[in-house]
Amino acid sequence: MKHFQLFGLLGCFVILVGCETTQTAGQGNQERKRLAAIEQEQAEATHIDESTANLWNAELDRMNRSSNPAVNPVRP
């Protein structure tokens, strides 16, 4: 009887270990929404950075043109 219980316990253990997996089922809906929100924020941040750089460059160009007498000679 003890051998039968031992083999039964060993069989249950083998079945449980065989069903164990480390793989996940994949991305859920909440995870997809979170990743989409992060990508959107990054795209908006890139757009803001680009527009700020454009404004900065335009201001530098304006300052260089108005202060450089070779480019913009002083008229009497």
N, CA, C and O atoms as a GROMACS GRO file, in nm:
protein
  304
    1MET      N    1   0.082  -0.119   0.000
    1MET     CA    2   0.000   0.000   0.000
    1MET      C    3   0.086   0.126   0.000
    1MET      O    4   0.053   0.225  -0.064
    2LYS      N    5   0.199   0.121   0.073
    2LYS     CA    6   0.287   0.238   0.077
    2LYS      C    7   0.349   0.262  -0.060
    2LYS      O    8   0.369   0.377  -0.099
    3HIS      N    9   0.380   0.155  -0.133
    3HIS     CA   10   0.437   0.173  -0.267
    3HIS      C   11   0.334   0.240  -0.359
    3HIS      O   12   0.368   0.326  -0.440
    4PHE      N   13   0.208   0.199  -0.347
    4PHE     CA   14   0.100   0.257  -0.428
    4PHE      C   15   0.085   0.406  -0.399
    4PHE      O   16   0.070   0.486  -0.492
    5GLN      N   17   0.089   0.446  -0.272
    5GLN     CA   18   0.079   0.587  -0.233
    5GLN      C   19   0.201   0.665  -0.283
    5GLN      O   20   0.188   0.779  -0.328
    6LEU      N   21   0.318   0.602  -0.274
    6LEU     CA   22   0.441   0.668  -0.320
    6LEU      C   23   0.436   0.692  -0.470
    6LEU      O   24   0.469   0.801  -0.517
    7PHE      N   25   0.394   0.591  -0.546
    7PHE     CA   26   0.384   0.607  -0.691
    7PHE      C   27   0.273   0.707  -0.728
    7PHE      O   28   0.288   0.782  -0.825
    8GLY      N   29   0.166   0.709  -0.654
    8GLY     CA   30   0.060   0.805  -0.678
    8GLY      C   31   0.106   0.948  -0.652
    8GLY      O   32   0.077   1.039  -0.730
    9LEU      N   33   0.178   0.966  -0.544
    9LEU     CA   34   0.233   1.098  -0.511
    9LEU      C   35   0.335   1.140  -0.615
    9LEU      O   36   0.338   1.255  -0.658
   10LEU      N   37   0.419   1.047  -0.655
   10LEU     CA   38   0.521   1.075  -0.757
   10LEU      C   39   0.453   1.109  -0.891
   10LEU      O   40   0.497   1.199  -0.962
   11GLY      N   41   0.347   1.038  -0.924
   11GLY     CA   42   0.272   1.065  -1.048
   11GLY      C   43   0.209   1.203  -1.046
   11GLY      O   44   0.213   1.274  -1.147
   12CYS      N   45   0.150   1.242  -0.934
   12CYS     CA   46   0.091   1.376  -0.922
   12CYS      C   47   0.198   1.484  -0.935
   12CYS      O   48   0.176   1.587  -0.999
   13PHE      N   49   0.312   1.460  -0.876
   13PHE     CA   50   0.422   1.555  -0.884
   13PHE      C   51   0.468   1.572  -1.029
   13PHE      O   52   0.492   1.683  -1.074
   14VAL      N   53   0.481   1.460  -1.101
   14VAL     CA   54   0.524   1.466  -1.241
   14VAL      C   55   0.422   1.540  -1.326
   14VAL      O   56   0.460   1.619  -1.413
   15ILE      N   57   0.294   1.517  -1.302
   15ILE     CA   58   0.190   1.587  -1.378
   15ILE      C   59   0.193   1.737  -1.350
   15ILE      O   60   0.183   1.818  -1.443
   16LEU      N   61   0.208   1.775  -1.224
   16LEU     CA   62   0.213   1.917  -1.190
   16LEU      C   63   0.335   1.985  -1.249
   16LEU      O   64   0.325   2.097  -1.300
   17VAL      N   65   0.450   1.919  -1.245
   17VAL     CA   66   0.571   1.978  -1.301
   17VAL      C   67   0.560   1.986  -1.453
   17VAL      O   68   0.607   2.082  -1.513
   18GLY      N   69   0.498   1.887  -1.514
   18GLY     CA   70   0.480   1.888  -1.659
   18GLY      C   71   0.390   2.000  -1.706
   18GLY      O   72   0.406   2.048  -1.818
   19CYS      N   73   0.295   2.042  -1.625
   19CYS     CA   74   0.203   2.150  -1.663
   19CYS      C   75   0.261   2.288  -1.637
   19CYS      O   76   0.208   2.388  -1.685
   20GLU      N   77   0.368   2.295  -1.563
   20GLU     CA   78   0.429   2.424  -1.528
   20GLU      C   79   0.494   2.485  -1.651
   20GLU      O   80   0.561   2.415  -1.727
   21THR      N   81   0.474   2.615  -1.672
   21THR     CA   82   0.536   2.684  -1.784
   21THR      C   83   0.584   2.821  -1.738
   21THR      O   84   0.531   2.879  -1.643
   22THR      N   85   0.685   2.871  -1.807
   22THR     CA   86   0.736   3.004  -1.775
   22THR      C   87   0.693   3.106  -1.880
   22THR      O   88   0.724   3.225  -1.866
   23GLN      N   89   0.624   3.062  -1.984
   23GLN     CA   90   0.581   3.154  -2.089
   23GLN      C   91   0.453   3.224  -2.048
   23GLN      O   92   0.365   3.165  -1.984
   24THR      N   93   0.445   3.351  -2.086
   24THR     CA   94   0.322   3.425  -2.057
   24THR      C   95   0.227   3.412  -2.175
   24THR      O   96   0.267   3.371  -2.284
   25ALA      N   97   0.105   3.446  -2.153
   25ALA     CA   98   0.003   3.433  -2.258
   25ALA      C   99   0.015   3.542  -2.363
   25ALA      O  100  -0.048   3.532  -2.468
   26GLY      N  101   0.091   3.645  -2.338
   26GLY     CA  102   0.104   3.756  -2.433
   26GLY      C  103   0.058   3.885  -2.369
   26GLY      O  104   0.027   3.890  -2.250
   27GLN      N  105   0.055   3.990  -2.451
   27GLN     CA  106   0.016   4.120  -2.399
   27GLN      C  107  -0.134   4.128  -2.382
   27GLN      O  108  -0.211   4.083  -2.468
   28GLY      N  109  -0.174   4.184  -2.273
   28GLY     CA  110  -0.316   4.208  -2.250
   28GLY      C  111  -0.356   4.344  -2.304
   28GLY      O  112  -0.271   4.419  -2.352
   29ASN      N  113  -0.482   4.374  -2.296
   29ASN     CA  114  -0.534   4.499  -2.346
   29ASN      C  115  -0.477   4.619  -2.271
   29ASN      O  116  -0.445   4.721  -2.331
   30GLN      N  117  -0.465   4.606  -2.139
   30GLN     CA  118  -0.411   4.717  -2.059
   30GLN      C  119  -0.265   4.745  -2.096
   30GLN      O  120  -0.224   4.860  -2.104
   31GLU      N  121  -0.188   4.639  -2.120
   31GLU     CA  122  -0.047   4.657  -2.156
   31GLU      C  123  -0.035   4.726  -2.291
   31GLU      O  124   0.050   4.813  -2.309
   32ARG      N  125  -0.120   4.688  -2.386
   32ARG     CA  126  -0.117   4.753  -2.517
   32ARG      C  127  -0.152   4.902  -2.506
   32ARG      O  128  -0.089   4.986  -2.570
   33LYS      N  129  -0.252   4.934  -2.423
   33LYS     CA  130  -0.289   5.074  -2.403
   33LYS      C  131  -0.176   5.153  -2.340
   33LYS      O  132  -0.149   5.267  -2.378
   34ARG      N  133  -0.109   5.092  -2.242
   34ARG     CA  134   0.002   5.160  -2.175
   34ARG      C  135   0.116   5.188  -2.273
   34ARG      O  136   0.172   5.297  -2.274
   35LEU      N  137   0.150   5.087  -2.355
   35LEU     CA  138   0.257   5.106  -2.452
   35LEU      C  139   0.220   5.210  -2.558
   35LEU      O  140   0.306   5.288  -2.600
   36ALA      N  141   0.095   5.212  -2.600
   36ALA     CA  142   0.049   5.311  -2.697
   36ALA      C  143   0.058   5.452  -2.638
   36ALA      O  144   0.096   5.546  -2.708
   37ALA      N  145   0.022   5.466  -2.511
   37ALA     CA  146   0.030   5.597  -2.446
   37ALA      C  147   0.175   5.644  -2.434
   37ALA      O  148   0.204   5.762  -2.454
   38ILE      N  149   0.265   5.552  -2.403
   38ILE     CA  150   0.407   5.588  -2.393
   38ILE      C  151   0.460   5.630  -2.529
   38ILE      O  152   0.533   5.729  -2.538
   39GLU      N  153   0.425   5.557  -2.635
   39GLU     CA  154   0.471   5.593  -2.769
   39GLU      C  155   0.416   5.728  -2.811
   39GLU      O  156   0.487   5.807  -2.874
   40GLN      N  157   0.291   5.757  -2.777
   40GLN     CA  158   0.232   5.886  -2.812
   40GLN      C  159   0.302   6.000  -2.738
   40GLN      O  160   0.329   6.105  -2.797
   41GLU      N  161   0.332   5.980  -2.610
   41GLU     CA  162   0.403   6.083  -2.534
   41GLU      C  163   0.542   6.108  -2.592
   41GLU      O  164   0.587   6.222  -2.599
   42GLN      N  165   0.610   6.002  -2.633
   42GLN     CA  166   0.743   6.019  -2.691
   42GLN      C  167   0.735   6.094  -2.823
   42GLN      O  168   0.820   6.177  -2.852
   43ALA      N  169   0.633   6.064  -2.904
   43ALA     CA  170   0.616   6.134  -3.031
   43ALA      C  171   0.588   6.282  -3.008
   43ALA      O  172   0.641   6.368  -3.078
   44GLU      N  173   0.503   6.312  -2.910
   44GLU     CA  174   0.473   6.453  -2.879
   44GLU      C  175   0.595   6.525  -2.825
   44GLU      O  176   0.618   6.641  -2.858
   45ALA      N  177   0.674   6.457  -2.743
   45ALA     CA  178   0.796   6.519  -2.688
   45ALA      C  179   0.895   6.548  -2.800
   45ALA      O  180   0.962   6.651  -2.799
   46THR      N  181   0.905   6.459  -2.896
   46THR     CA  182   0.994   6.481  -3.010
   46THR      C  183   0.947   6.600  -3.091
   46THR      O  184   1.029   6.681  -3.135
   47HIS      N  185   0.817   6.611  -3.111
   47HIS     CA  186   0.763   6.723  -3.187
   47HIS      C  187   0.789   6.855  -3.114
   47HIS      O  188   0.826   6.954  -3.177
   48ILE      N  189   0.771   6.857  -2.985
   48ILE     CA  190   0.796   6.978  -2.906
   48ILE      C  191   0.944   7.015  -2.913
   48ILE      O  192   0.978   7.132  -2.929
   49ASP      N  193   1.030   6.917  -2.901
   49ASP     CA  194   1.173   6.945  -2.908
   49ASP      C  195   1.212   7.000  -3.045
   49ASP      O  196   1.293   7.093  -3.053
   50GLU      N  197   1.155   6.945  -3.150
   50GLU     CA  198   1.185   6.992  -3.284
   50GLU      C  199   1.135   7.135  -3.305
   50GLU      O  200   1.204   7.216  -3.366
   51SER      N  201   1.017   7.165  -3.256
   51SER     CA  202   0.963   7.300  -3.273
   51SER      C  203   1.044   7.401  -3.192
   51SER      O  204   1.066   7.514  -3.236
   52THR      N  205   1.086   7.360  -3.073
   52THR     CA  206   1.170   7.448  -2.992
   52THR      C  207   1.303   7.475  -3.061
   52THR      O  208   1.352   7.588  -3.061
   53ALA      N  209   1.360   7.372  -3.120
   53ALA     CA  210   1.487   7.390  -3.192
   53ALA      C  211   1.468   7.482  -3.312
   53ALA      O  212   1.554   7.565  -3.341
   54ASN      N  213   1.355   7.468  -3.382
   54ASN     CA  214   1.329   7.555  -3.496
   54ASN      C  215   1.315   7.700  -3.452
   54ASN      O  216   1.368   7.790  -3.518
   55LEU      N  217   1.244   7.724  -3.342
   55LEU     CA  218   1.230   7.861  -3.292
   55LEU      C  219   1.364   7.918  -3.250
   55LEU      O  220   1.394   8.034  -3.278
   56TRP      N  221   1.445   7.837  -3.184
   56TRP     CA  222   1.577   7.882  -3.139
   56TRP      C  223   1.664   7.918  -3.259
   56TRP      O  224   1.732   8.022  -3.259
   57ASN      N  225   1.663   7.833  -3.362
   57ASN     CA  226   1.745   7.860  -3.481
   57ASN      C  227   1.695   7.985  -3.554
   57ASN      O  228   1.776   8.062  -3.605
   58ALA      N  229   1.565   8.004  -3.560
   58ALA     CA  230   1.512   8.124  -3.626
   58ALA      C  231   1.554   8.250  -3.550
   58ALA      O  232   1.588   8.351  -3.612
   59GLU      N  233   1.550   8.244  -3.420
   59GLU     CA  234   1.592   8.360  -3.340
   59GLU      C  235   1.741   8.389  -3.359
   59GLU      O  236   1.781   8.505  -3.370
   60LEU      N  237   1.822   8.286  -3.364
   60LEU     CA  238   1.966   8.306  -3.387
   60LEU      C  239   1.991   8.365  -3.525
   60LEU      O  240   2.075   8.454  -3.540
   61ASP      N  241   1.919   8.317  -3.626
   61ASP     CA  242   1.934   8.373  -3.760
   61ASP      C  243   1.894   8.519  -3.763
   61ASP      O  244   1.962   8.601  -3.826
   62ARG      N  245   1.784   8.554  -3.695
   62ARG     CA  246   1.739   8.694  -3.692
   62ARG      C  247   1.842   8.782  -3.624
   62ARG      O  248   1.870   8.893  -3.669
   63MET      N  249   1.898   8.732  -3.514
   63MET     CA  250   2.000   8.811  -3.443
   63MET      C  251   2.126   8.828  -3.527
   63MET      O  252   2.184   8.936  -3.528
   64ASN      N  253   2.167   8.724  -3.596
   64ASN     CA  254   2.287   8.734  -3.679
   64ASN      C  255   2.267   8.828  -3.797
   64ASN      O  256   2.357   8.903  -3.833
   65ARG      N  257   2.149   8.825  -3.857
   65ARG     CA  258   2.124   8.912  -3.970
   65ARG      C  259   2.114   9.058  -3.928
   65ARG      O  260   2.162   9.146  -3.999
   66SER      N  261   2.053   9.086  -3.815
   66SER     CA  262   2.032   9.225  -3.776
   66SER      C  263   2.157   9.286  -3.714
   66SER      O  264   2.168   9.408  -3.710
   67SER      N  265   2.250   9.204  -3.666
   67SER     CA  266   2.368   9.259  -3.601
   67SER      C  267   2.494   9.250  -3.688
   67SER      O  268   2.598   9.304  -3.651
   68ASN      N  269   2.487   9.186  -3.802
   68ASN     CA  270   2.603   9.171  -3.888
   68ASN      C  271   2.598   9.277  -3.998
   68ASN      O  272   2.512   9.268  -4.086
   69PRO      N  273   2.686   9.377  -3.997
   69PRO     CA  274   2.680   9.484  -4.096
   69PRO      C  275   2.712   9.436  -4.238
   69PRO      O  276   2.670   9.500  -4.334
   70ALA      N  277   2.784   9.325  -4.252
   70ALA     CA  278   2.815   9.275  -4.385
   70ALA      C  279   2.690   9.216  -4.450
   70ALA      O  280   2.677   9.220  -4.573
   71VAL      N  281   2.603   9.163  -4.374
   71VAL     CA  282   2.481   9.104  -4.429
   71VAL      C  283   2.372   9.210  -4.442
   71VAL      O  284   2.301   9.215  -4.543
   72ASN      N  285   2.359   9.292  -4.341
   72ASN     CA  286   2.254   9.393  -4.339
   72ASN      C  287   2.319   9.530  -4.319
   72ASN      O  288   2.327   9.578  -4.206
   73PRO      N  289   2.364   9.595  -4.427
   73PRO     CA  290   2.436   9.723  -4.410
   73PRO      C  291   2.343   9.830  -4.356
   73PRO      O  292   2.223   9.832  -4.381
   74VAL      N  293   2.404   9.919  -4.280
   74VAL     CA  294   2.329  10.030  -4.220
   74VAL      C  295   2.302  10.133  -4.330
   74VAL      O  296   2.392  10.174  -4.403
   75ARG      N  297   2.175  10.173  -4.341
   75ARG     CA  298   2.138  10.271  -4.442
   75ARG      C  299   2.126  10.409  -4.376
   75ARG      O  300   2.073  10.420  -4.265
   76PRO      N  301   2.177  10.513  -4.442
   76PRO     CA  302   2.166  10.648  -4.383
   76PRO      C  303   2.030  10.710  -4.391
   76PRO      O  304   2.011  10.822  -4.344
   0.00000   0.00000   0.00000
